[in-house]
Amino acid sequence: MADASAPNIIFILIDDLGWRDLGCYGSSFYETPNLDRLAQRGMLFTDAYASCPVCSPTRASFQSGQYPARVGVTNYIGGQARGAVLEPEYVRHLPLEEHTIGEAMRDAGYRTWHVGKWHLGPEDRYWPHNRGYDVNVAGCDRGGPPRNGYFSPWNLPMLEDGPEGEFLTDRLTDEAIRLVETADDRPFFLNLCYYAVHTPIQGKAEHVRRFTEKAASLKLDQIDPFVVGEHFPCEHKREQRLTRRQLQSDPAYAALVWAVDENIGRLLQAVEDAGQADSTAVFFTSDNGGLSTSEGAPTCNYPLHEGKGWMYEGGTREPLIVSWPGVTTPGSRCSTPVTTPDFYPTMLQMAGADLIPEQHADGVSLAPLLEGEGKLDREAIYWHYPHYGNQGGTPGSSVRSGDWKLIEFFEDGRLELYNVRQDISETRNLAEEQPNIAAGLHEMLLTWRAEIGAKLPTPNPEWGG
């Protein structure tokens, strides 16, 4: 059971938010005053990573405390493509044998609530209310807002339509606030997963006007933000070309980010009004990098390279803010690399509950970092994405150890090596200049893939290049 002093825990997961999309991470166009204040109250991580450059694998990773390749959910559920290689099969639901973080927190005496996106299985038996959550609001098979977008009617399972035109981010926050207002003597775990800022890129009209005017005042509307690049590497889009956004200037995307920030401010105010602020820990992060190379390319992740769907930093490096009152030093920063599976054991330790190492096999508790003491006992973190996304990236695996990151691309077997501390934009491939480092990291990557049973793509005999 939870320790008597165990905090409430709110875990906020945004969909497709980029590392540079918050004011406290350096954006000068988007505005996030509430999240900036949250960072001032807690710890900001500079080198936090999602465990995959697309959504479902990262979500499965959080729920299980394992890398996506170990769980078997290596692609966004429903995704499938072909190119120079044929993708391996993947599991299209969070396996029922996984003991989710929701189940673990409920075992620890927490009330458990899920609000928002789930995207971890096609059927009711895989959805949050059957995976450890006492309450499930809007958690279903959907990977993004319905065709109508963010304005009601949404026709979402597990969420009643609101008045015509109601904004989905507002409604999910209203539902979360109602739950917070029912707080009793038991701590609560709120898994709040906004559908924003996933496509379609829609904001409230007044917010879009606000940022249209801001773009004009900064003369950003006079700059063509796009650069047209190479053809897509996957069969279903090979006649199309990538379009990369070079600066943050899209008013509709800025409006979506603003709405997320505004609603998080409302939620945190509700926690304070309920007298729970000093006993509530808050996590804020994203499931993959910002969408910057296709599908309208609404954001730019510079100085990170590329974005959602890519093995580069722009695909996986994420904002992460953790506020744990009485523990994290206000305004502190941490540069230790951390990743999605780490949240599971961290939350158990916060709750004073027993760890479950056989379940969260790939996670390391972040408590020592949050407490401002010591380092993590871990040699490296890993990624495995043997798929083509919709954004132009190609199948690969990667490893980061210390300041070094190695990527192996499966189409041609090439290796790329970067010192991401000195070269955050991954502009200089050092694989030939540092062959010993490259070979050592590659051996680590091969060993890891073998240990967890990672599936690999195979050559496509019908591919004509």
C-alpha positions as CSV (number, residue, x, y, z in Angstrom):
1,M,0.0,0.0,0.0
2,A,1.0,3.6,-0.5
3,D,3.0,5.4,2.2
4,A,1.0,7.7,4.4
5,S,2.9,10.7,2.9
6,A,2.4,9.5,-0.7
7,P,1.6,12.3,-3.1
8,N,-1.2,12.5,-5.6
9,I,0.4,12.0,-9.1
10,I,-0.7,13.8,-12.2
11,F,0.9,12.5,-15.4
12,I,0.3,14.8,-18.4
13,L,1.2,13.3,-21.8
14,I,0.8,15.6,-24.9
15,D,0.6,14.1,-28.4
16,D,3.2,15.2,-30.9
17,L,4.6,18.1,-28.8
18,G,8.2,19.0,-29.8
19,W,11.1,19.6,-27.5
20,R,11.3,23.3,-28.5
21,D,7.5,24.0,-28.3
22,L,7.5,25.6,-24.8
23,G,8.7,29.0,-23.7
24,C,10.9,27.4,-21.0
25,Y,12.5,25.3,-23.8
26,G,13.3,28.3,-26.0
27,S,10.2,29.0,-28.1
28,S,9.8,32.6,-28.9
29,F,6.6,32.3,-30.9
30,Y,4.5,29.8,-28.9
31,E,3.4,31.0,-25.4
32,T,3.2,28.7,-22.4
33,P,3.1,30.8,-19.2
34,N,1.5,28.1,-17.0
35,L,4.0,25.4,-18.1
36,D,6.8,27.9,-17.6
37,R,5.6,28.5,-14.1
38,L,5.5,24.7,-13.5
39,A,9.1,24.5,-14.6
40,Q,10.0,27.2,-12.1
41,R,8.3,25.2,-9.4
42,G,10.0,21.9,-10.3
43,M,12.8,20.3,-12.3
44,L,13.2,20.8,-16.1
45,F,15.0,17.9,-17.9
46,T,17.1,18.9,-21.0
47,D,17.8,15.4,-22.2
48,A,14.5,13.5,-21.7
49,Y,13.4,11.1,-24.4
50,A,10.3,9.3,-25.6
51,S,11.0,5.6,-26.1
52,C,9.9,5.8,-29.8
53,P,9.4,8.5,-32.4
54,V,5.7,7.7,-32.8
55,C,2.9,7.4,-30.3
56,S,1.5,3.9,-29.5
57,P,5.0,2.4,-28.6
58,T,5.7,5.2,-26.2
59,R,2.3,4.9,-24.6
60,A,2.8,1.1,-24.2
61,S,6.3,1.8,-22.8
62,F,4.9,4.1,-20.1
63,Q,2.1,1.7,-19.2
64,S,4.5,-1.3,-18.9
65,G,7.8,0.2,-17.8
66,Q,9.5,-1.5,-20.7
67,Y,11.0,-0.6,-24.1
68,P,8.6,-0.9,-27.0
69,A,10.6,-3.7,-28.6
70,R,10.3,-5.8,-25.4
71,V,6.5,-5.2,-25.3
72,G,6.2,-5.9,-29.0
73,V,4.3,-2.6,-29.8
74,T,6.9,-1.0,-32.1
75,N,4.7,1.0,-34.4
76,Y,1.7,3.3,-34.0
77,I,-1.2,0.9,-33.9
78,G,-2.7,0.6,-37.4
79,G,0.5,1.8,-39.1
80,Q,1.9,-0.3,-42.0
81,A,4.2,0.6,-44.9
82,R,6.8,-0.8,-47.3
83,G,9.9,0.6,-48.8
84,A,13.4,-0.8,-49.5
85,V,12.8,-3.1,-46.6
86,L,9.7,-5.0,-45.4
87,E,8.6,-4.1,-41.8
88,P,8.4,-6.9,-39.2
89,E,5.0,-7.7,-37.6
90,Y,4.2,-5.9,-34.4
91,V,1.7,-6.4,-31.6
92,R,-1.3,-4.2,-32.2
93,H,-2.5,-3.9,-28.5
94,L,-0.9,-3.6,-25.1
95,P,-0.6,-7.3,-24.2
96,L,-3.0,-8.3,-21.4
97,E,-0.3,-10.0,-19.4
98,E,1.4,-6.6,-18.8
99,H,0.7,-5.3,-15.3
100,T,0.1,-1.6,-16.2
101,I,1.2,1.4,-14.2
102,G,-2.6,1.9,-13.6
103,E,-2.8,-1.6,-12.0
104,A,0.3,-1.0,-10.0
105,M,-0.9,2.3,-8.6
106,R,-4.3,0.8,-7.8
107,D,-2.5,-2.0,-6.0
108,A,-0.7,0.7,-4.0
109,G,-3.9,2.1,-2.7
110,Y,-4.4,4.9,-5.3
111,R,-7.6,5.9,-7.0
112,T,-6.7,5.6,-10.7
113,W,-8.1,7.8,-13.5
114,H,-7.5,7.9,-17.2
115,V,-8.6,10.9,-19.2
116,G,-7.9,11.3,-23.0
117,K,-6.1,9.4,-25.6
118,W,-5.2,5.7,-25.2
119,H,-4.6,4.1,-28.6
120,L,-3.4,0.8,-27.2
121,G,-5.8,-1.7,-28.7
122,P,-8.9,-2.1,-30.9
123,E,-11.3,-3.5,-28.4
124,D,-12.9,-2.7,-25.1
125,R,-10.9,-5.3,-23.2
126,Y,-7.7,-3.4,-24.0
127,W,-9.0,0.0,-22.9
128,P,-8.1,1.8,-19.6
129,H,-11.2,0.7,-17.6
130,N,-10.0,-2.9,-18.1
131,R,-6.3,-2.1,-17.5
132,G,-6.2,-0.8,-14.0
133,Y,-8.1,2.5,-14.2
134,D,-11.2,3.1,-12.0
135,V,-12.4,5.8,-14.4
136,N,-11.9,6.0,-18.2
137,V,-12.8,9.2,-20.0
138,A,-12.3,9.1,-23.8
139,G,-9.7,6.3,-23.7
140,C,-10.3,4.0,-26.7
141,D,-8.8,2.9,-30.0
142,R,-8.5,6.3,-31.6
143,G,-5.1,7.7,-32.4
144,G,-6.2,11.3,-32.9
145,P,-9.2,13.5,-32.9
146,P,-12.0,12.2,-35.1
147,R,-12.6,13.6,-38.6
148,N,-14.5,16.5,-37.1
149,G,-11.4,17.5,-35.3
150,Y,-11.3,19.2,-31.9
151,F,-14.8,20.7,-32.0
152,S,-17.9,18.7,-30.8
153,P,-19.5,16.4,-31.9
154,W,-16.4,14.1,-31.6
155,N,-18.2,10.7,-31.8
156,L,-15.5,9.4,-29.4
157,P,-16.2,6.2,-27.5
158,M,-16.1,6.7,-23.7
159,L,-16.9,10.4,-24.1
160,E,-20.3,11.9,-24.5
161,D,-20.5,14.6,-27.1
162,G,-20.6,18.1,-25.8
163,P,-22.6,21.1,-27.1
164,E,-21.9,21.8,-30.7
165,G,-18.5,23.4,-31.1
166,E,-17.2,22.5,-27.6
167,F,-13.4,22.3,-27.7
168,L,-12.0,18.8,-26.9
169,T,-9.0,20.0,-24.8
170,D,-11.4,22.1,-22.7
171,R,-13.7,19.2,-22.2
172,L,-11.0,16.7,-21.2
173,T,-9.8,19.3,-18.6
174,D,-13.3,19.8,-17.3
175,E,-13.5,16.0,-16.8
176,A,-10.2,15.9,-15.0
177,I,-11.1,18.8,-12.7
178,R,-14.3,17.0,-11.8
179,L,-12.3,14.0,-10.7
180,V,-9.8,16.2,-8.7
181,E,-12.8,17.8,-6.9
182,T,-13.8,14.3,-5.6
183,A,-10.5,13.8,-3.8
184,D,-10.7,12.0,-0.5
185,D,-8.2,10.5,2.0
186,R,-6.8,8.2,-0.7
187,P,-4.2,9.6,-3.1
188,F,-5.1,9.7,-6.7
189,F,-3.2,8.9,-10.0
190,L,-4.5,10.9,-12.9
191,N,-3.2,9.8,-16.3
192,L,-4.1,12.8,-18.5
193,C,-3.4,12.3,-22.2
194,Y,-4.5,15.2,-24.3
195,Y,-5.3,14.5,-28.0
196,A,-3.6,17.8,-28.7
197,V,-1.4,18.8,-30.5
198,H,-2.0,16.0,-33.0
199,T,-3.4,16.8,-36.4
200,P,-5.8,18.2,-37.5
201,I,-4.2,21.5,-36.5
202,Q,-7.2,23.4,-35.2
203,G,-7.4,26.1,-32.6
204,K,-10.1,28.3,-31.3
205,A,-10.8,31.3,-33.6
206,E,-9.8,33.9,-31.0
207,H,-6.5,32.1,-30.3
208,V,-5.7,31.7,-34.0
209,R,-6.3,35.5,-34.4
210,R,-4.0,36.2,-31.5
211,F,-1.1,34.3,-33.1
212,T,-1.8,35.5,-36.6
213,E,-1.4,39.0,-35.3
214,K,1.8,38.0,-33.5
215,A,3.2,36.4,-36.6
216,A,2.5,39.6,-38.5
217,S,4.0,41.8,-35.8
218,L,7.2,39.8,-36.0
219,K,7.0,39.7,-39.8
220,L,7.1,35.9,-39.7
221,D,4.2,35.9,-42.1
222,Q,6.6,37.3,-44.7
223,I,8.9,34.3,-44.5
224,D,8.2,31.1,-46.4
225,P,8.8,28.6,-43.7
226,F,9.0,25.5,-45.9
227,V,11.8,23.8,-47.8
228,V,10.8,21.0,-50.2
229,G,13.1,18.0,-50.0
230,E,13.6,14.5,-51.3
231,H,10.9,12.0,-52.2
232,F,9.4,9.9,-49.3
233,P,11.2,6.5,-48.9
234,C,8.0,4.5,-48.4
235,E,5.9,3.0,-51.2
236,H,2.5,4.6,-50.3
237,K,4.0,8.2,-50.5
238,R,7.0,7.7,-52.9
239,E,5.6,10.2,-55.5
240,Q,5.4,12.9,-52.8
241,R,8.3,15.1,-51.4
242,L,9.1,15.9,-47.8
243,T,8.3,19.5,-46.8
244,R,10.4,20.6,-43.8
245,R,9.4,23.6,-41.7
246,Q,12.3,25.9,-40.9
247,L,10.8,28.1,-38.2
248,Q,7.9,28.2,-35.7
249,S,5.3,30.5,-37.2
250,D,2.0,28.6,-37.7
251,P,-0.8,30.5,-35.8
252,A,-3.1,27.5,-35.7
253,Y,-0.4,25.3,-34.1
254,A,0.5,28.1,-31.7
255,A,-3.2,28.2,-30.8
256,L,-3.3,24.5,-30.0
257,V,-0.2,24.8,-27.8
258,W,-1.8,27.9,-26.1
259,A,-5.0,25.9,-25.4
260,V,-3.0,23.0,-23.8
261,D,-1.1,25.5,-21.6
262,E,-4.3,27.4,-20.6
263,N,-6.0,24.1,-19.7
264,I,-3.1,22.8,-17.6
265,G,-3.3,26.1,-15.8
266,R,-7.0,25.5,-15.1
267,L,-6.2,22.0,-13.8
268,L,-3.4,23.1,-11.5
269,Q,-5.6,25.9,-10.1
270,A,-8.3,23.3,-9.4
271,V,-5.7,21.2,-7.5
272,E,-4.8,24.3,-5.5
273,D,-8.4,25.2,-4.8
274,A,-9.0,21.6,-3.6
275,G,-6.1,22.1,-1.0
276,Q,-4.0,19.5,-2.8
277,A,-1.2,21.5,-4.4
278,D,1.4,20.7,-1.7
279,S,0.6,17.0,-1.9
280,T,0.4,16.6,-5.7
281,A,3.4,15.7,-7.9
282,V,3.0,16.7,-11.6
283,F,4.8,15.2,-14.6
284,F,4.5,16.8,-18.1
285,T,6.0,15.3,-21.3
286,S,5.2,14.2,-24.8
287,D,5.0,10.9,-26.7
288,N,7.2,11.8,-29.6
289,G,8.8,14.7,-31.4
290,G,7.1,17.6,-33.1
291,L,5.6,17.1,-36.6
292,S,8.0,19.0,-38.8
293,T,8.5,17.2,-42.1
294,S,5.1,16.3,-43.5
295,E,1.3,16.4,-43.0
296,G,1.5,20.2,-43.0
297,A,4.7,20.3,-40.9
298,P,3.1,22.6,-38.3
299,T,6.2,23.0,-36.1
300,C,10.0,23.3,-36.2
301,N,12.2,21.4,-33.7
302,Y,15.4,23.3,-34.5
303,P,18.1,23.0,-33.2
304,L,17.1,19.4,-33.1
305,H,17.3,17.4,-36.4
306,E,14.1,16.3,-38.1
307,G,11.0,15.3,-36.0
308,K,8.2,12.9,-35.5
309,G,8.9,9.5,-37.1
310,W,12.7,10.0,-37.3
311,M,15.5,8.3,-35.4
312,Y,17.2,11.7,-34.9
313,E,16.9,13.9,-31.8
314,G,13.9,15.8,-33.2
315,G,12.0,12.5,-33.2
316,T,12.5,11.5,-29.6
317,R,13.9,14.3,-27.4
318,E,11.0,15.7,-25.4
319,P,10.2,18.4,-22.9
320,L,9.9,16.9,-19.4
321,I,9.0,18.9,-16.3
322,V,8.5,17.3,-12.9
323,S,7.2,19.1,-9.9
324,W,7.3,17.1,-6.6
325,P,6.6,19.6,-3.8
326,G,9.0,19.4,-1.0
327,V,11.4,17.2,-3.0
328,T,12.4,18.8,-6.3
329,T,14.3,22.1,-6.0
330,P,12.3,24.9,-7.6
331,G,13.8,26.1,-10.9
332,S,16.3,23.2,-11.1
333,R,17.5,21.6,-14.3
334,C,18.8,18.1,-15.0
335,S,20.9,17.0,-18.1
336,T,20.9,13.3,-17.3
337,P,19.4,11.3,-20.2
338,V,16.1,9.7,-19.1
339,T,13.4,7.8,-21.0
340,T,9.8,6.7,-20.9
341,P,10.1,3.4,-19.0
342,D,11.6,5.3,-16.1
343,F,8.2,6.8,-15.1
344,Y,6.8,3.5,-13.8
345,P,9.4,2.8,-11.1
346,T,9.6,6.5,-10.3
347,M,5.9,6.7,-9.5
348,L,6.0,3.5,-7.4
349,Q,8.9,4.9,-5.4
350,M,7.1,8.2,-4.9
351,A,4.1,6.2,-3.6
352,G,6.3,4.3,-1.2
353,A,5.2,1.0,-2.9
354,D,7.3,-2.0,-3.6
355,L,9.1,-2.0,-7.0
356,I,8.2,-4.7,-9.5
357,P,11.5,-5.1,-11.4
358,E,10.2,-8.1,-13.4
359,Q,7.6,-5.8,-14.9
360,H,9.3,-2.4,-15.3
361,A,12.4,-4.3,-16.6
362,D,13.8,-1.3,-18.6
363,G,12.9,1.6,-16.2
364,V,15.1,3.2,-13.7
365,S,13.6,5.3,-10.9
366,L,14.3,9.0,-11.4
367,A,13.9,9.7,-7.6
368,P,17.6,10.3,-7.0
369,L,17.6,13.0,-9.7
370,L,14.4,14.6,-8.4
371,E,15.9,14.6,-4.9
372,G,19.0,16.3,-6.3
373,E,21.3,13.4,-5.3
374,G,23.6,11.2,-7.4
375,K,23.3,9.7,-10.8
376,L,21.3,6.9,-12.4
377,D,22.9,3.4,-12.5
378,R,22.5,2.9,-16.3
379,E,25.0,2.6,-19.1
380,A,22.8,3.5,-22.0
381,I,19.3,4.0,-23.3
382,Y,17.9,2.5,-26.5
383,W,15.4,2.8,-29.3
384,H,14.1,0.4,-31.9
385,Y,11.8,1.6,-34.7
386,P,11.9,-1.0,-37.6
387,H,9.1,0.8,-39.5
388,Y,8.4,3.6,-42.0
389,G,6.2,6.3,-40.5
390,N,4.3,9.0,-42.5
391,Q,6.9,11.6,-41.9
392,G,9.9,10.5,-44.1
393,G,12.0,8.6,-41.6
394,T,13.4,5.2,-42.3
395,P,13.6,2.0,-40.1
396,G,16.4,2.0,-37.6
397,S,17.7,1.4,-34.1
398,S,19.8,3.7,-31.9
399,V,21.6,3.9,-28.6
400,R,22.8,6.8,-26.4
401,S,25.6,6.3,-23.9
402,G,26.9,9.4,-22.2
403,D,27.2,12.1,-24.8
404,W,27.4,9.6,-27.7
405,K,24.6,8.5,-29.9
406,L,24.8,5.8,-32.6
407,I,22.0,5.2,-35.2
408,E,21.9,2.0,-37.4
409,F,19.7,2.4,-40.4
410,F,18.2,-0.8,-41.7
411,E,17.7,0.1,-45.4
412,D,21.5,0.2,-46.1
413,G,23.1,-0.8,-42.8
414,R,24.9,2.5,-42.4
415,L,25.9,3.8,-39.0
416,E,25.8,7.4,-37.9
417,L,27.6,8.5,-34.7
418,Y,27.1,11.9,-33.0
419,N,28.3,13.6,-29.9
420,V,24.9,15.1,-29.0
421,R,26.3,17.2,-26.2
422,Q,28.6,19.1,-28.6
423,D,26.5,18.7,-31.7
424,I,22.8,18.7,-30.7
425,S,21.8,19.2,-34.3
426,E,23.5,16.0,-35.4
427,T,25.3,17.7,-38.3
428,R,28.6,15.8,-38.1
429,N,28.6,12.1,-38.5
430,L,31.8,10.9,-36.6
431,A,31.5,7.2,-37.4
432,E,34.6,7.2,-39.6
433,E,36.6,9.5,-37.3
434,Q,35.8,7.6,-34.2
435,P,35.6,3.9,-35.3
436,N,36.3,2.5,-31.9
437,I,33.4,4.4,-30.3
438,A,31.1,3.5,-33.2
439,A,32.0,-0.2,-33.0
440,G,31.6,-0.3,-29.2
441,L,28.1,1.3,-29.3
442,H,27.1,-0.9,-32.2
443,E,28.0,-4.0,-30.2
444,M,26.0,-2.7,-27.3
445,L,23.0,-2.1,-29.7
446,L,23.3,-5.6,-31.2
447,T,23.5,-7.2,-27.7
448,W,20.5,-5.3,-26.5
449,R,18.4,-6.2,-29.5
450,A,19.2,-9.9,-29.1
451,E,18.4,-9.8,-25.3
452,I,14.9,-8.3,-25.8
453,G,14.0,-10.2,-28.9
454,A,13.7,-7.1,-31.2
455,K,12.3,-8.0,-34.6
456,L,14.1,-6.7,-37.7
457,P,12.9,-5.7,-41.2
458,T,13.9,-7.8,-44.2
459,P,14.9,-6.7,-47.8
460,N,12.0,-6.0,-50.1
461,P,12.7,-8.0,-53.3
462,E,10.1,-5.9,-55.2
463,W,11.6,-2.5,-54.4
464,G,12.9,-0.7,-57.4
465,G,14.5,2.2,-55.5
